[in-house]
Amino acid sequence: MSLPDRIIASLRLGLVLAIGLIVLAACSFTPLYGGGGPARQNYNLAFAEPASRLEQIVYQDLRAYFGDSSTDPNATFVTVKVRAAGIDAVARDVTLDGTMTISKLDPAGLGDPMPLYRATRTAGATKGRTGQTLAAQQAANDAAERAAHDLAQALRLTLQSALVVMDRNGTLNQPYVNPDTTSVTVIEPQQ
């Protein structure tokens, strides 16, 4: 290969690399949890206020994925109630039961939200045992918070599944439910 052929081959390679860089620079990435990410694009959800620390953790995790609570009167209203068992110094396991209700708000704001769908999920965590009361109570609180994050993940997946069914069918009469030990109740519309 002569010197002019090498120069032409190098120029071709440089041209191909430059075009590749220009094409790559035209691409952009959108973070999943960012302000305009796909996790927040199509949801119009209003969340209830938490009544406990564990509910606060669940709502924070749901808001991190679905976005902040909407003020739109046509928003879908999501309520989560968390019941805890075993958050004390002697129990080895902490169990949380979370009940999520999806409702439609009354557009006029005169009545209570009309429930459309209710699902119950359970999460738990195990804690270590210690002879010190304060350390054992702190371990129980830590286990409860870990269980709350797990519960939020399960409720997020349930909510996302219900929203897909709502988008597809317009109602929640036939939601998809995984066949596991959790319970789901579809609330029939009142006539």
VOGU-3710 file (C-alpha; in Angstrom, 3 decimals, decimal comma):
1> mslpdriias> 0,000/0,000/0,000  1,477/3,330/-1,040  1,500/6,459/1,084  -1,427/8,174/-0,760  -3,544/5,005/-0,305  -2,817/5,021/3,437  -3,774/8,664/3,700  -7,050/8,031/1,848  -7,810/5,005/4,084  -7,082/7,105/7,197
11> lrlglvlaig> -9,312/9,897/5,911  -12,129/7,417/5,254  -11,784/5,940/8,722  -11,749/9,431/10,251  -14,833/10,395/8,258  -16,712/7,262/9,391  -15,750/7,928/13,039  -16,792/11,588/12,766  -20,189/10,644/11,319  -20,612/8,033/14,047
21> livlaacsft> -19,851/10,624/16,736  -22,311/13,096/15,216  -25,045/10,438/15,148  -24,256/9,412/18,727  -24,280/13,042/19,879  -27,789/13,427/18,455  -29,048/10,685/20,788  -30,195/11,628/24,244  -30,924/9,679/27,358  -33,855/10,304/29,669
31> plyggggpar> -33,451/9,150/33,257  -36,186/6,793/34,433  -36,912/8,733/37,633  -36,212/12,212/36,284  -38,747/14,972/35,875  -39,601/13,989/32,314  -38,809/10,288/32,577  -41,164/7,570/31,389  -42,157/6,732/34,960  -43,911/10,094/35,258
41> qnynlafaep> -45,283/10,746/31,810  -48,772/9,265/31,759  -49,962/9,187/35,374  -52,434/11,585/36,938  -52,425/10,395/40,551  -53,361/12,141/43,778  -52,035/10,511/46,946  -53,656/10,659/50,380  -51,704/12,001/53,332  -49,839/9,423/55,443
51> asrleqivyq> -51,107/8,674/58,943  -47,915/7,018/60,254  -44,180/6,849/59,656  -44,521/3,548/57,777  -47,237/4,965/55,505  -44,978/7,960/54,899  -42,223/5,640/53,650  -44,659/3,861/51,313  -46,046/7,131/49,927  -42,537/8,535/49,433
61> dlrayfgdss> -41,532/5,488/47,410  -44,722/5,662/45,332  -44,212/9,383/44,684  -40,600/8,763/43,692  -41,848/6,513/40,907  -45,190/8,039/39,852  -44,437/11,692/40,560  -45,823/14,141/43,073  -49,476/14,193/43,991  -51,661/15,797/41,329
71> tdpnatfvtv> -54,064/18,634/42,103  -56,236/17,845/39,074  -59,861/17,159/40,133  -59,974/14,292/37,603  -56,925/12,603/39,113  -57,042/9,001/40,257  -56,918/8,993/44,070  -54,614/6,477/45,783  -54,915/5,655/49,478  -52,618/3,290/51,370
81> kvraagidav> -53,256/1,993/54,888  -50,447/0,106/56,650  -50,985/-2,211/59,611  -47,945/-3,479/61,470  -47,365/-6,547/63,611  -44,273/-7,482/65,602  -42,668/-4,065/65,960  -41,448/-4,652/69,485  -38,274/-5,684/71,256  -39,178/-9,392/71,624
91> ardvtldgtm> -40,659/-10,423/68,254  -38,218/-11,814/65,679  -40,285/-10,964/62,584  -41,966/-7,732/61,562  -44,980/-8,023/59,264  -46,730/-5,187/57,455  -50,096/-5,450/55,731  -50,779/-2,722/53,206  -54,177/-2,026/51,709  -54,217/0,199/48,642
101> tiskldpagl> -57,465/1,692/47,385  -57,731/3,320/43,968  -60,638/5,750/43,728  -62,036/8,449/41,498  -62,460/11,827/43,119  -65,774/13,630/42,969  -65,042/16,409/40,423  -67,263/18,832/42,335  -65,485/17,989/45,576  -68,784/17,404/47,373
111> gdpmplyrat> -68,637/13,681/48,098  -66,179/11,018/49,131  -63,983/9,378/46,490  -65,670/6,467/44,693  -63,505/3,339/45,208  -62,727/1,344/42,062  -60,146/-1,173/43,181  -58,642/-2,446/46,418  -55,583/-4,666/46,850  -53,841/-6,032/49,931
121> rtagatkgrt> -50,149/-6,849/49,965  -47,940/-8,156/52,763  -44,242/-7,586/53,417  -42,013/-8,656/56,238  -38,516/-8,413/57,597  -36,510/-10,332/60,163  -34,449/-8,654/62,823  -31,591/-9,834/64,986  -31,993/-10,531/68,668  -30,088/-8,808/71,379
131> gqtlaaqqaa> -30,318/-8,652/75,146  -30,396/-4,863/75,154  -33,884/-3,410/75,105  -33,024/-0,171/73,318  -30,989/-1,953/70,619  -33,771/-4,525/70,153  -36,385/-1,786/69,701  -34,151/0,039/67,231  -33,672/-3,217/65,288  -37,466/-3,671/65,210
141> ndaaeraahd> -37,938/-0,121/63,891  -35,261/-0,701/61,241  -36,892/-3,977/60,170  -40,267/-2,211/59,927  -38,782/0,465/57,663  -37,171/-2,185/55,435  -40,506/-3,985/55,249  -42,209/-0,679/54,351  -39,870/-0,248/51,364  -40,643/-3,809/50,242
151> laqalrltlq> -44,361/-3,183/50,700  -44,097/0,000/48,627  -42,449/-1,996/45,822  -45,271/-4,558/45,828  -47,925/-1,816/45,901  -46,151/0,073/43,100  -46,286/-2,985/40,855  -49,939/-3,552/41,737  -50,802/0,092/41,067  -48,937/0,082/37,792
161> salvvmdrng> -50,757/-3,093/36,712  -54,123/-1,583/37,641  -53,327/1,609/35,724  -52,421/-0,404/32,621  -55,770/-2,200/32,848  -57,548/1,156/33,316  -55,799/2,567/30,247  -56,670/-0,487/28,193  -60,261/-1,073/29,335  -61,303/2,275/30,742
171> tlnqpyvnpd> -62,444/0,473/33,907  -61,047/-1,920/36,465  -63,687/-4,641/36,079  -61,176/-7,273/34,925  -57,773/-6,458/36,446  -54,804/-8,726/35,964  -53,755/-10,232/39,281  -50,813/-12,517/39,937  -51,999/-15,770/41,491  -50,301/-15,493/44,847
181> ttsvtviepq> -51,381/-15,157/48,461  -52,400/-11,539/48,121  -56,009/-10,516/47,841  -57,565/-8,121/45,369  -61,089/-6,766/45,461  -62,675/-5,072/42,489  -65,398/-2,778/43,703  -68,389/-2,831/41,419  -69,645/0,587/40,307  -72,737/1,771/42,103
191> q> -75,716/2,378/39,873
//
